[in-house]
Amino acid sequence: MIFKAVGEGRPYPDHGLETPKQWSEVAPRQIRLDELVTTKRTLDLDALLADDSTFYGDLFAHVVQYKGVMYLEDGLHRAVRAALHQRAILHARVLVIE
């Protein structure tokens, strides 16, 4: 199994971070793919296969840790690409909400 679970939607309160500049204040770290619960059930194949998929956005996935669970908010294509390359680790910005 790649992810801990596949979810639909964001079960945590709004955190107010919307732009890459706002997310850039959260330091990236390594996390295991099998610790993540996705917030999207579908993947845009164009995003997965695009050579420049991170050119206009953040280089790191965005994860929200809420009540001890780590939710993959943005970067599903990065996580799937890592799994396809047989990597169990992903670099992500992890925002902790209590």
VOBARO-294498 format. One record per residue: residue number from 1; residue in one letter; x, y, z of N, C-alpha, C in turn. Coordinates in pm, 1 decimal, always signed. Each point is the difference from the previous one (the first is absolute). Example, Ala and Ser with C-alpha at 12.3 -4.5 7.8 and 13.67 -1.06 7.14 Angstrom:
- 1,A,+1319.0,-569.0,+780.0,-89.0,+119.0,+0.0,+90.0,+120.0,+0.0
- 2,S,-35.0,+105.0,-72.0,+82.0,+119.0,+6.0,-77.0,+109.0,+73.0
REM end
This chain:
- 1,M,+84.8,-119.0,+0.0,-84.8,+119.0,+0.0,+88.7,+124.5,+0.0
- 2,I,-33.4,+94.7,-85.1,+80.6,+120.5,-12.3,-30.3,+97.6,+113.0
- 3,F,-128.7,+28.6,+22.2,-40.9,+97.3,+100.4,-67.1,-69.4,+118.0
- 4,K,-6.1,+69.7,+110.5,-71.1,-51.8,+117.7,-147.9,-17.5,-33.2
- 5,A,-57.2,+97.5,-70.4,-140.3,-5.3,-41.2,-22.7,+99.4,-112.5
- 6,V,-107.8,-22.2,-73.3,-42.6,+93.2,-104.2,-125.6,+68.2,+50.6
- 7,G,+8.9,+130.2,+18.8,-113.0,+75.7,+51.1,-64.2,+84.7,-107.3
- 8,E,-103.5,+70.9,+39.8,-68.6,+92.3,-90.5,-27.8,+127.4,+77.3
- 9,G,+64.3,+107.8,-36.5,-20.3,+127.2,+67.2,+95.1,+19.1,+117.3
- 10,R,-11.5,+116.7,+58.8,+89.2,+39.2,+109.6,-76.9,-5.1,+132.0
- 11,P,+30.7,-95.5,+86.6,-73.1,-13.6,+126.4,+48.9,+93.3,+110.1
- 12,Y,+91.3,+87.9,-31.1,+56.9,+91.6,+97.6,-50.5,+141.3,-26.5
- 13,P,+8.3,+87.4,+100.9,-47.4,+138.4,-20.1,+89.1,+76.4,-98.5
- 14,D,-55.5,+105.1,-57.0,+75.4,+84.1,-92.6,+120.6,+59.0,+71.3
- 15,H,+115.4,-10.9,-63.3,+123.7,+48.6,+61.3,+44.3,+134.6,-53.9
- 16,G,-59.8,+46.4,-107.9,+30.3,+133.0,-51.9,+119.5,+8.7,-93.1
- 17,L,+73.6,-109.0,-19.8,+113.1,+3.4,-92.4,-50.4,-34.3,-139.2
- 18,E,+12.7,+94.9,-92.2,-52.7,-20.7,-134.7,+106.4,+14.3,-108.7
- 19,T,+94.4,+90.1,+18.8,+98.1,+27.3,-104.6,+130.7,-74.0,+27.3
- 20,P,+78.5,-23.7,-105.7,+132.1,-61.1,+21.0,+87.5,+82.6,+94.5
- 21,K,-14.4,+132.2,-4.1,+78.5,+86.2,+90.0,-35.5,-27.6,+145.4
- 22,Q,-127.6,-16.2,+29.6,-41.2,-30.4,+136.7,+51.7,-137.5,+43.2
- 23,W,-9.4,-97.9,-88.7,+48.3,-134.6,+32.7,+152.1,-3.6,+13.7
- 24,S,+70.2,+90.7,-67.1,+146.9,-1.7,+4.4,+54.4,+27.4,+139.9
- 25,E,-83.8,+54.2,+87.6,+43.4,+24.0,+137.5,+0.6,-127.3,+84.7
- 26,V,-56.1,-107.7,-53.8,+0.4,-129.0,+68.9,+119.1,-79.6,-52.9
- 27,A,+90.9,-37.9,+87.5,+121.2,-70.3,-41.6,-33.3,-140.7,-49.3
- 28,P,+62.8,-41.8,-111.4,-23.6,-135.8,-49.1,+73.3,-104.0,+84.1
- 29,R,-54.4,-120.5,-2.2,+64.2,-113.8,+65.9,-40.4,-127.3,-72.5
- 30,Q,+65.7,-107.4,+33.4,-31.3,-127.6,-61.8,-112.9,-68.6,+75.9
- 31,I,-92.7,-59.9,-76.2,-106.1,-79.3,+60.8,-17.6,-127.3,-81.1
- 32,R,-49.7,-100.8,+64.7,-25.1,-127.2,-67.1,-135.2,+4.3,-71.2
- 33,L,-4.8,-55.2,-119.7,-125.0,-3.9,-75.8,-107.7,-78.1,+74.3
- 34,D,+39.6,-105.8,+70.6,-99.2,-83.4,+67.6,-56.0,+64.0,+127.2
- 35,E,+42.0,+122.0,+31.4,-55.7,+76.1,+111.9,-106.7,+99.0,-47.4
- 36,L,-16.9,+13.9,-131.8,-86.3,+103.1,-56.2,-141.0,-49.5,-29.9
- 37,V,-96.5,+88.1,+24.8,-138.0,-19.4,-44.2,-24.5,+106.2,-106.5
- 38,T,-42.2,-41.4,-117.7,-22.5,+96.8,-107.2,-129.5,+76.6,+24.1
- 39,T,-8.3,+119.5,-54.0,-123.9,+78.2,+7.4,-69.0,+3.4,-135.9
- 40,K,+56.7,-71.3,-96.2,-58.5,-10.3,-134.9,-6.4,-147.8,-37.3
- 41,R,-109.8,-38.4,-61.4,-16.8,-139.4,-42.4,+48.0,-22.5,-142.7
- 42,T,+16.5,+108.5,-77.0,+39.4,-14.7,-139.8,+128.4,+77.4,-26.4
- 43,L,+70.9,-45.0,-100.6,+126.3,+60.7,-39.1,-11.2,+48.8,-143.6
- 44,D,+43.9,+121.7,-24.2,+4.7,+54.4,-134.9,+123.1,-57.7,-69.0
- 45,L,-21.9,-85.0,-99.7,+111.0,-64.8,-68.5,+93.4,+99.6,-66.3
- 46,D,-53.6,+112.4,-48.6,+85.0,+103.8,-59.3,+101.3,+52.1,+102.0
- 47,A,-42.5,+18.7,+123.9,+91.0,+48.2,+104.5,+107.1,-104.1,+30.7
- 48,L,-39.1,-126.8,-1.0,+95.6,-107.0,+29.7,+106.5,-10.5,-107.6
- 49,L,-39.4,+13.2,-125.1,+91.4,-23.3,-111.7,+72.2,+124.6,-49.7
- 50,A,-40.6,+117.2,+45.8,+60.7,+124.9,-48.3,+144.1,+14.6,+47.2
- 51,D,+86.1,+41.1,-92.5,+140.3,+23.6,+34.2,+17.0,+120.3,+91.9
- 52,D,-88.6,+98.7,-13.3,+12.5,+124.1,+75.9,-106.0,+11.3,+108.9
- 53,S,-41.2,-112.0,+58.5,-111.4,+2.2,+95.2,+27.4,+84.6,+123.5
- 54,T,+126.2,+20.1,+34.6,+30.8,+83.2,+116.3,+59.1,+135.0,-39.7
- 55,F,+5.3,+28.3,-129.4,+61.9,+122.8,-45.7,-71.5,+123.8,+52.0
- 56,Y,-132.5,-2.9,+2.6,-76.3,+117.8,+40.2,-45.0,-4.7,+145.0
- 57,G,+24.6,-109.1,+68.9,-46.2,-12.9,+137.7,+114.3,-28.0,+94.5
- 58,D,-34.6,-48.5,+115.0,+96.8,-34.4,+102.8,+70.7,-130.4,-38.2
- 59,L,+126.8,-10.9,+32.3,+73.5,-123.2,-25.5,-39.1,-110.6,+97.8
- 60,F,-61.9,+37.2,+110.4,-32.9,-95.2,+104.6,-151.4,-19.6,+10.0
- 61,A,-38.0,-121.1,+35.6,-141.4,-28.6,+25.1,-43.7,+74.2,+126.2
- 62,H,-130.4,+19.8,+14.7,-55.3,+66.9,+118.2,-79.9,-101.8,+80.9
- 63,V,+37.2,-13.0,+126.0,-63.1,-96.3,+90.2,-50.1,+74.4,+123.1
- 64,V,-117.4,-37.0,+47.6,-55.0,+55.2,+122.6,-11.2,-113.1,+100.9
- 65,Q,+64.9,+18.1,+113.8,-10.7,-98.0,+107.8,-106.2,+49.6,+97.1
- 66,Y,-106.4,-79.3,+14.7,-113.6,+38.6,+83.7,-42.6,-120.9,+82.1
- 67,K,-1.6,+17.1,+131.2,-35.6,-106.9,+93.3,+84.2,-125.2,-23.6
- 68,G,+127.5,+21.5,-26.8,+93.3,-110.4,-16.8,-1.9,-67.5,-136.0
- 69,V,-86.5,+44.4,-90.0,-10.0,-58.2,-134.0,+58.8,+98.2,-100.1
- 70,M,+76.5,-51.5,-94.9,+63.7,+84.4,-100.9,-77.6,-9.4,-130.4
- 71,Y,-57.1,+115.6,-41.0,-82.3,+7.9,-119.8,+77.8,+65.3,-112.9
- 72,L,+6.7,-65.3,-113.9,+65.8,+54.3,-118.0,-96.4,+94.9,-69.9
- 73,E,+21.4,+128.9,+20.5,-90.7,+101.8,-55.1,+31.9,+32.7,-144.5
- 74,D,+126.6,+12.2,-32.1,+42.1,+35.3,-135.4,+126.7,-77.7,-32.1
- 75,G,+6.6,-56.1,-119.6,+119.3,-73.9,-40.3,-24.3,-148.2,-20.1
- 76,L,-125.0,-36.5,-26.7,-30.3,-141.5,-22.6,+83.3,-54.6,-115.7
- 77,H,+16.7,+79.0,-106.0,+80.3,-46.4,-113.1,+145.9,-22.7,+40.1
- 78,R,+53.2,+82.8,+90.6,+137.5,-19.5,+47.6,+11.2,-130.7,+79.3
- 79,A,-99.9,-25.5,+83.8,+1.4,-120.9,+82.0,-12.3,-125.6,-86.0
- 80,V,-88.2,+2.3,-98.2,-14.9,-116.0,-88.1,+126.1,-19.7,-83.4
- 81,R,+57.4,+109.7,-46.7,+124.8,-10.7,-76.2,+111.0,-60.6,+86.3
- 82,A,+9.4,+40.3,+125.8,+99.1,-58.8,+91.2,-24.5,-149.9,+16.4
- 83,A,-125.5,-38.7,+16.0,-33.7,-142.0,+15.2,+35.2,-78.9,-126.3
- 84,L,-25.1,+58.3,-116.2,+33.9,-68.2,-124.8,+150.2,-20.0,-14.9
- 85,H,+77.4,+87.2,+61.7,+146.2,-13.7,-0.4,+48.6,-82.5,+119.3
- 86,Q,-92.6,-66.0,+67.1,+27.3,-88.2,+114.3,+67.3,+72.5,+115.7
- 87,R,-38.8,+126.0,+20.2,+48.4,+76.6,+114.8,-111.8,+3.1,+103.6
- 88,A,+33.0,-25.2,+123.0,-98.9,-0.8,+108.2,-7.5,+134.6,+71.4
- 89,I,+90.5,+90.6,-35.0,+12.5,+129.2,+67.9,-35.4,+113.4,-96.3
- 90,L,-64.7,+102.3,+53.4,-36.0,+118.8,-75.8,+42.7,+123.0,+79.4
- 91,H,+51.7,+101.1,-68.1,+30.8,+126.8,+65.2,-125.8,+86.4,-4.2
- 92,A,-42.5,+47.1,+115.6,-123.6,+77.2,+6.5,+9.2,+106.9,+107.7
- 93,R,-79.4,+103.5,-18.2,-17.3,+101.6,+103.5,-115.4,-50.1,+87.6
- 94,V,+24.6,-15.6,+128.5,-101.0,-56.0,+89.3,-46.4,+108.5,+97.7
- 95,L,-126.2,+38.9,-13.5,-62.4,+96.9,+89.1,-73.9,-77.2,+109.0
- 96,V,+33.5,+27.3,+124.2,-63.3,-70.1,+112.2,-112.8,+89.7,+55.6
- 97,I,-120.5,-55.7,+1.8,-115.4,+67.4,+56.3,-43.4,-78.5,+122.9
- 98,E,-12.2,+71.1,+109.8,-40.7,-67.4,+125.3,-149.8,-6.0,+11.8
REM end
